[in-house]
């Protein structure tokens, strides 16, 4: 069996979001799928709360329900039910 370990640099995520916002002069929508692909959407949402991200996009309503306690400062878009 092969195990894959993924490291997510939250500081670089913040830097990339700010760079995109600066370059485009637009709001950024962050798409969270499958618990951030298993890397913990909770930690990512805590980090995003320090940025100026306004929108979080979920693929399904069930995915949204798992994170709803961490979404006070975001607007939500759900793609399917």
Secondary structure, DSSP 8 states (H G I E B T S, - for coil): ---------HHHHHHHHHHHHHHH-S--EEEE-HHHHHT-HHHHHHHHTTTT--EEEEEEHHHHHHHGGG-TT-EEEEEE-
